[in-house]
Amino acid sequence: MTKTKKLFTLLVILVMVAVSTVSLNAAENQAPTAGDKRVNINTANAGQLEKLPQVGPKMALRILEFRKSNGNFKRPQDLMKVKGIGEKIFAKLQPLITI
């Protein structure tokens, strides 16, 4: 393989990594828009949390208790630290919540 081909291959790989990193960061840090109907898990009350799928009164209470004990969620994925919320439930909630 010539130096030019190696350099080109390395450049392509670096560009792909950079693009994927930027895309992931943009998706995670996406700010809600004015018409956004997502539930803010740091400010929502029990009634608002109960409107989410898989969240009943007991789960809403656990979320509120977790937030009271540990402070605000730093990122949406931290919701999985609440007892009863695993990857499957979080996957359903993720598009519907914000921090």
PyMOL commands that place a pseudoatom at each C-alpha (Angstrom):
pseudoatom trace, name=CA, resn=MET, resi=1, chain=A, elem=C, hetatm=0, pos=[0.000, 0.000, 0.000]
pseudoatom trace, name=CA, resn=THR, resi=2, chain=A, elem=C, hetatm=0, pos=[1.434, 3.352, -0.962]
pseudoatom trace, name=CA, resn=LYS, resi=3, chain=A, elem=C, hetatm=0, pos=[1.847, 6.218, 1.460]
pseudoatom trace, name=CA, resn=THR, resi=4, chain=A, elem=C, hetatm=0, pos=[-0.875, 8.136, -0.359]
pseudoatom trace, name=CA, resn=LYS, resi=5, chain=A, elem=C, hetatm=0, pos=[-3.379, 5.294, 0.000]
pseudoatom trace, name=CA, resn=LYS, resi=6, chain=A, elem=C, hetatm=0, pos=[-2.528, 4.866, 3.693]
pseudoatom trace, name=CA, resn=LEU, resi=7, chain=A, elem=C, hetatm=0, pos=[-2.891, 8.576, 4.295]
pseudoatom trace, name=CA, resn=PHE, resi=8, chain=A, elem=C, hetatm=0, pos=[-6.204, 8.676, 2.435]
pseudoatom trace, name=CA, resn=THR, resi=9, chain=A, elem=C, hetatm=0, pos=[-7.520, 5.665, 4.395]
pseudoatom trace, name=CA, resn=LEU, resi=10, chain=A, elem=C, hetatm=0, pos=[-6.495, 7.246, 7.682]
pseudoatom trace, name=CA, resn=LEU, resi=11, chain=A, elem=C, hetatm=0, pos=[-8.152, 10.526, 6.676]
pseudoatom trace, name=CA, resn=VAL, resi=12, chain=A, elem=C, hetatm=0, pos=[-11.405, 8.749, 5.795]
pseudoatom trace, name=CA, resn=ILE, resi=13, chain=A, elem=C, hetatm=0, pos=[-11.413, 6.945, 9.139]
pseudoatom trace, name=CA, resn=LEU, resi=14, chain=A, elem=C, hetatm=0, pos=[-10.790, 10.162, 11.053]
pseudoatom trace, name=CA, resn=VAL, resi=15, chain=A, elem=C, hetatm=0, pos=[-13.592, 11.948, 9.223]
pseudoatom trace, name=CA, resn=MET, resi=16, chain=A, elem=C, hetatm=0, pos=[-15.998, 9.077, 9.938]
pseudoatom trace, name=CA, resn=VAL, resi=17, chain=A, elem=C, hetatm=0, pos=[-15.133, 9.132, 13.649]
pseudoatom trace, name=CA, resn=ALA, resi=18, chain=A, elem=C, hetatm=0, pos=[-15.509, 12.900, 13.821]
pseudoatom trace, name=CA, resn=VAL, resi=19, chain=A, elem=C, hetatm=0, pos=[-18.889, 12.850, 12.081]
pseudoatom trace, name=CA, resn=SER, resi=20, chain=A, elem=C, hetatm=0, pos=[-20.260, 10.069, 14.280]
pseudoatom trace, name=CA, resn=THR, resi=21, chain=A, elem=C, hetatm=0, pos=[-19.052, 11.808, 17.448]
pseudoatom trace, name=CA, resn=VAL, resi=22, chain=A, elem=C, hetatm=0, pos=[-20.661, 15.101, 16.448]
pseudoatom trace, name=CA, resn=SER, resi=23, chain=A, elem=C, hetatm=0, pos=[-23.910, 13.315, 15.567]
pseudoatom trace, name=CA, resn=LEU, resi=24, chain=A, elem=C, hetatm=0, pos=[-24.056, 11.521, 18.914]
pseudoatom trace, name=CA, resn=ASN, resi=25, chain=A, elem=C, hetatm=0, pos=[-23.343, 14.682, 20.882]
pseudoatom trace, name=CA, resn=ALA, resi=26, chain=A, elem=C, hetatm=0, pos=[-25.962, 16.637, 18.958]
pseudoatom trace, name=CA, resn=ALA, resi=27, chain=A, elem=C, hetatm=0, pos=[-28.591, 13.966, 19.613]
pseudoatom trace, name=CA, resn=GLU, resi=28, chain=A, elem=C, hetatm=0, pos=[-27.831, 13.827, 23.349]
pseudoatom trace, name=CA, resn=ASN, resi=29, chain=A, elem=C, hetatm=0, pos=[-27.701, 17.576, 23.852]
pseudoatom trace, name=CA, resn=GLN, resi=30, chain=A, elem=C, hetatm=0, pos=[-30.669, 18.483, 21.711]
pseudoatom trace, name=CA, resn=ALA, resi=31, chain=A, elem=C, hetatm=0, pos=[-32.540, 21.314, 23.380]
pseudoatom trace, name=CA, resn=PRO, resi=32, chain=A, elem=C, hetatm=0, pos=[-36.309, 21.100, 23.467]
pseudoatom trace, name=CA, resn=THR, resi=33, chain=A, elem=C, hetatm=0, pos=[-38.134, 23.425, 21.104]
pseudoatom trace, name=CA, resn=ALA, resi=34, chain=A, elem=C, hetatm=0, pos=[-41.063, 25.659, 21.993]
pseudoatom trace, name=CA, resn=GLY, resi=35, chain=A, elem=C, hetatm=0, pos=[-43.546, 23.074, 20.698]
pseudoatom trace, name=CA, resn=ASP, resi=36, chain=A, elem=C, hetatm=0, pos=[-41.738, 20.212, 22.419]
pseudoatom trace, name=CA, resn=LYS, resi=37, chain=A, elem=C, hetatm=0, pos=[-44.065, 18.010, 24.453]
pseudoatom trace, name=CA, resn=ARG, resi=38, chain=A, elem=C, hetatm=0, pos=[-41.314, 16.072, 26.225]
pseudoatom trace, name=CA, resn=VAL, resi=39, chain=A, elem=C, hetatm=0, pos=[-41.483, 15.709, 29.986]
pseudoatom trace, name=CA, resn=ASN, resi=40, chain=A, elem=C, hetatm=0, pos=[-38.642, 17.298, 31.929]
pseudoatom trace, name=CA, resn=ILE, resi=41, chain=A, elem=C, hetatm=0, pos=[-37.676, 14.612, 34.435]
pseudoatom trace, name=CA, resn=ASN, resi=42, chain=A, elem=C, hetatm=0, pos=[-36.015, 17.232, 36.664]
pseudoatom trace, name=CA, resn=THR, resi=43, chain=A, elem=C, hetatm=0, pos=[-39.093, 19.406, 37.079]
pseudoatom trace, name=CA, resn=ALA, resi=44, chain=A, elem=C, hetatm=0, pos=[-42.069, 17.127, 36.427]
pseudoatom trace, name=CA, resn=ASN, resi=45, chain=A, elem=C, hetatm=0, pos=[-44.519, 16.337, 39.180]
pseudoatom trace, name=CA, resn=ALA, resi=46, chain=A, elem=C, hetatm=0, pos=[-46.026, 12.893, 39.752]
pseudoatom trace, name=CA, resn=GLY, resi=47, chain=A, elem=C, hetatm=0, pos=[-48.995, 13.561, 37.465]
pseudoatom trace, name=CA, resn=GLN, resi=48, chain=A, elem=C, hetatm=0, pos=[-46.781, 14.599, 34.577]
pseudoatom trace, name=CA, resn=LEU, resi=49, chain=A, elem=C, hetatm=0, pos=[-44.517, 11.577, 35.047]
pseudoatom trace, name=CA, resn=GLU, resi=50, chain=A, elem=C, hetatm=0, pos=[-47.522, 9.227, 35.105]
pseudoatom trace, name=CA, resn=LYS, resi=51, chain=A, elem=C, hetatm=0, pos=[-48.425, 10.333, 31.583]
pseudoatom trace, name=CA, resn=LEU, resi=52, chain=A, elem=C, hetatm=0, pos=[-45.302, 8.558, 30.360]
pseudoatom trace, name=CA, resn=PRO, resi=53, chain=A, elem=C, hetatm=0, pos=[-45.631, 4.926, 29.199]
pseudoatom trace, name=CA, resn=GLN, resi=54, chain=A, elem=C, hetatm=0, pos=[-44.669, 2.334, 31.826]
pseudoatom trace, name=CA, resn=VAL, resi=55, chain=A, elem=C, hetatm=0, pos=[-44.803, 4.966, 34.596]
pseudoatom trace, name=CA, resn=GLY, resi=56, chain=A, elem=C, hetatm=0, pos=[-47.576, 4.489, 37.101]
pseudoatom trace, name=CA, resn=PRO, resi=57, chain=A, elem=C, hetatm=0, pos=[-48.073, 6.126, 40.497]
pseudoatom trace, name=CA, resn=LYS, resi=58, chain=A, elem=C, hetatm=0, pos=[-45.456, 3.963, 42.234]
pseudoatom trace, name=CA, resn=MET, resi=59, chain=A, elem=C, hetatm=0, pos=[-42.810, 4.506, 39.550]
pseudoatom trace, name=CA, resn=ALA, resi=60, chain=A, elem=C, hetatm=0, pos=[-43.505, 8.251, 39.516]
pseudoatom trace, name=CA, resn=LEU, resi=61, chain=A, elem=C, hetatm=0, pos=[-43.027, 8.318, 43.281]
pseudoatom trace, name=CA, resn=ARG, resi=62, chain=A, elem=C, hetatm=0, pos=[-39.720, 6.434, 42.968]
pseudoatom trace, name=CA, resn=ILE, resi=63, chain=A, elem=C, hetatm=0, pos=[-38.516, 8.963, 40.373]
pseudoatom trace, name=CA, resn=LEU, resi=64, chain=A, elem=C, hetatm=0, pos=[-39.451, 11.875, 42.647]
pseudoatom trace, name=CA, resn=GLU, resi=65, chain=A, elem=C, hetatm=0, pos=[-37.812, 10.221, 45.673]
pseudoatom trace, name=CA, resn=PHE, resi=66, chain=A, elem=C, hetatm=0, pos=[-34.658, 9.488, 43.661]
pseudoatom trace, name=CA, resn=ARG, resi=67, chain=A, elem=C, hetatm=0, pos=[-34.514, 13.103, 42.491]
pseudoatom trace, name=CA, resn=LYS, resi=68, chain=A, elem=C, hetatm=0, pos=[-35.021, 14.371, 46.044]
pseudoatom trace, name=CA, resn=SER, resi=69, chain=A, elem=C, hetatm=0, pos=[-32.267, 12.122, 47.425]
pseudoatom trace, name=CA, resn=ASN, resi=70, chain=A, elem=C, hetatm=0, pos=[-29.752, 12.503, 44.592]
pseudoatom trace, name=CA, resn=GLY, resi=71, chain=A, elem=C, hetatm=0, pos=[-30.496, 15.868, 43.042]
pseudoatom trace, name=CA, resn=ASN, resi=72, chain=A, elem=C, hetatm=0, pos=[-31.418, 16.544, 39.434]
pseudoatom trace, name=CA, resn=PHE, resi=73, chain=A, elem=C, hetatm=0, pos=[-30.653, 14.049, 36.718]
pseudoatom trace, name=CA, resn=LYS, resi=74, chain=A, elem=C, hetatm=0, pos=[-27.497, 15.030, 34.831]
pseudoatom trace, name=CA, resn=ARG, resi=75, chain=A, elem=C, hetatm=0, pos=[-28.506, 13.199, 31.653]
pseudoatom trace, name=CA, resn=PRO, resi=76, chain=A, elem=C, hetatm=0, pos=[-31.616, 11.282, 30.566]
pseudoatom trace, name=CA, resn=GLN, resi=77, chain=A, elem=C, hetatm=0, pos=[-29.798, 7.936, 30.902]
pseudoatom trace, name=CA, resn=ASP, resi=78, chain=A, elem=C, hetatm=0, pos=[-29.510, 8.537, 34.653]
pseudoatom trace, name=CA, resn=LEU, resi=79, chain=A, elem=C, hetatm=0, pos=[-33.192, 7.645, 34.850]
pseudoatom trace, name=CA, resn=MET, resi=80, chain=A, elem=C, hetatm=0, pos=[-32.052, 4.013, 34.674]
pseudoatom trace, name=CA, resn=LYS, resi=81, chain=A, elem=C, hetatm=0, pos=[-30.637, 4.455, 38.187]
pseudoatom trace, name=CA, resn=VAL, resi=82, chain=A, elem=C, hetatm=0, pos=[-34.226, 4.477, 39.462]
pseudoatom trace, name=CA, resn=LYS, resi=83, chain=A, elem=C, hetatm=0, pos=[-35.342, 1.048, 40.638]
pseudoatom trace, name=CA, resn=GLY, resi=84, chain=A, elem=C, hetatm=0, pos=[-37.569, -0.579, 38.034]
pseudoatom trace, name=CA, resn=ILE, resi=85, chain=A, elem=C, hetatm=0, pos=[-36.297, 1.375, 35.030]
pseudoatom trace, name=CA, resn=GLY, resi=86, chain=A, elem=C, hetatm=0, pos=[-34.023, -0.731, 32.893]
pseudoatom trace, name=CA, resn=GLU, resi=87, chain=A, elem=C, hetatm=0, pos=[-32.846, -0.468, 29.318]
pseudoatom trace, name=CA, resn=LYS, resi=88, chain=A, elem=C, hetatm=0, pos=[-36.150, -1.625, 27.780]
pseudoatom trace, name=CA, resn=ILE, resi=89, chain=A, elem=C, hetatm=0, pos=[-38.314, 0.841, 29.667]
pseudoatom trace, name=CA, resn=PHE, resi=90, chain=A, elem=C, hetatm=0, pos=[-35.777, 3.619, 29.175]
pseudoatom trace, name=CA, resn=ALA, resi=91, chain=A, elem=C, hetatm=0, pos=[-35.798, 2.974, 25.421]
pseudoatom trace, name=CA, resn=LYS, resi=92, chain=A, elem=C, hetatm=0, pos=[-39.551, 3.679, 25.419]
pseudoatom trace, name=CA, resn=LEU, resi=93, chain=A, elem=C, hetatm=0, pos=[-39.151, 6.771, 27.567]
pseudoatom trace, name=CA, resn=GLN, resi=94, chain=A, elem=C, hetatm=0, pos=[-36.093, 8.339, 25.964]
pseudoatom trace, name=CA, resn=PRO, resi=95, chain=A, elem=C, hetatm=0, pos=[-37.846, 10.123, 23.063]
pseudoatom trace, name=CA, resn=LEU, resi=96, chain=A, elem=C, hetatm=0, pos=[-40.456, 11.471, 25.480]
pseudoatom trace, name=CA, resn=ILE, resi=97, chain=A, elem=C, hetatm=0, pos=[-38.218, 12.955, 28.178]
pseudoatom trace, name=CA, resn=THR, resi=98, chain=A, elem=C, hetatm=0, pos=[-35.718, 15.763, 28.582]
pseudoatom trace, name=CA, resn=ILE, resi=99, chain=A, elem=C, hetatm=0, pos=[-33.648, 17.297, 31.374]
for i in range(1, 99): cmd.bond("trace and resi %d" % i, "trace and resi %d" % (i + 1))
show_as sticks, trace
zoom trace
